[in-house]
Amino acid sequence: MQLEIRPDPAEVGRARRWARSRLAGSGIAADEPLAETLILLVSELVTNAVVHTGRPAVLRLSVPAAAAGPAAGGRALGEVVATVRLEVLDASTRAPRLRCSDSDDTNGRGLALVDGLADRWGWSAEGAGKRIWCELDRCSPAAAVTTAREAAPAAYGDLAYEAV
């Protein structure tokens, strides 16, 4: 599934609405932590593409069929069920970079959020631009509880936050 993004900050809201509808159509409830995290990641990556390139971009969302149910595919309780992948392709060759923002800065934390919330993320050159991607694993309820108990708060600069 993909959405063409115009170089307009209003597109960020449209991208969030589009992603919510695609997740709901795949059986991922809007109040599920996975959906809430994915929508935040959509906001960050699409905002970066729109603000830093000033050019059109493409948002892609890949939700495997197994994501439609925690016990899909006959997997054991506690095992990862599916990986949801989010990609944004833009027309800038400039590499994304994590920044250390001061506490008073109003921007510069997007990739730190992606780094802290996604299970994996990265980027690659793509033709005359780049592809930045992130993945979230959807676990069964038992695995999510275990993971939440074992996770330590992430640190970024002198700030600490915890993704739950």
Disulfide bonds with the S-S distance in Angstrom:
none
